[in-house]
Amino acid sequence: MAAIFKWNIMKKITIAIDGYSSCGKSTMAKDLAREIGYIYIDSGAMYRAVTLYCLDNNLFTEEGIDTESLKKAMPDIRISFLLDKDTQRPITCLNGQPVEDRIRSMEVSSRVSPVAALDFVREALVKQQQEMGKAKGIVMDGRDIGTVVFPDAELKIFVTASAEIRAQRRYDELKAKGQDASYEDILNNVKERDYIDQNRAVSPLRQAEDAILLDNSQLTIEEQKRWLAEQFQRVVHG
Ligand code: DC
């Protein structure tokens, strides 16, 4: 009996959290990983880092992305994560250089979608993500984690909230940072990103058949945290 109990405590699983943009996936994934001592990987940050590489190396041309040069460069693009000792937040590094702030800029945000739609970019990043999750004990968030990266993940969550609520949250966030923002513009951007994510040819955003749907439109962060912790306990302890 004691042995089984111990095995349950030790058993590491893989947790895939997918969903729409700006629905708080990263916050919930990061918090859960910290609480249960798992590695947290923000797969969106990896697509953002490749986009930053393209910007820094002039791979965005008048005609679009210089895919030939990017394809050649892919083996030399190394993405890693450091943990900030003070904030306990992950810092994304591109070829050893911390780029966390730069990958969150509007310049990167507005160019990342076409980069994330390139099949050879996805192939390379999915491979790296699967390598990172080999030993389990990982929480990864993104768009295709439960469907493509870890189809065998023991716990899969698909997060959504209404476009209006997500836009309002983004608006409040920007206002709190003292940045000028138009609710209408943000709402249009949220809807546009939903459309691109759901309709791209390679790995479009969709809920895995065995994922649990979480609509957090009416949940506080605390309620959402509790809900997720319950799902984890249920899978690990049965
Ligand atoms: O979650 P995010 O906004 O940081 O994601 C940035 C971009 O990368 C966004 O266009 C969606 C895309 N993405 C993806 O295609 N697959 C993933 N697993 C994660 C993000």
Boltz pocket constraint, residues with backbone or C-beta under 6 A from the ligand:
constraints:
  - pocket:
      binder: B
      contacts: [[A, 21], [A, 43], [A, 44], [A, 45], [A, 47], [A, 48], [A, 112], [A, 113], [A, 116], [A, 117], [A, 141], [A, 142], [A, 143], [A, 144], [A, 145], [A, 197], [A, 203]]
      max_distance: 6.0
